[in-house]
Amino acid sequence: MYVAAARSRGAVQDHVALAEIELCGDLIIAASAADGERLSAARIDEVLFGEIEGIGDVEVDG
């Protein structure tokens, strides 16, 4: 049986996808630490916008 060699492009990084994964992880951590069944909208905003404010030229309207 012939098996073709796999082509390797090396490590491809999608910075937007990596940032989204990190934000999802932050939400999961916040949800696991929450007392209730769900995070409030205010807590979600706090988790997400707290991360966005440190990025640089992104402005968060408050």
Steps between C-alpha positions, in 0.01 A plus 500: 500500500633845404473783754563850372726720705316770688581856408594708796460876487650547841322675782227729371372750752173682466534778756128580498408138565758475777363816664144364479609172657668689783186708561286184503737350753470810717120471486516132595723581797267781609196272463660225706574751778148649495252424776190475281416294195584776255719804469318830499534722194695744715749228603541384140573859395747534786686185394502582128555875513765463768697295247435739211614812687855366525536443122593853398308719259164327557262734678220374724199727538373496854 
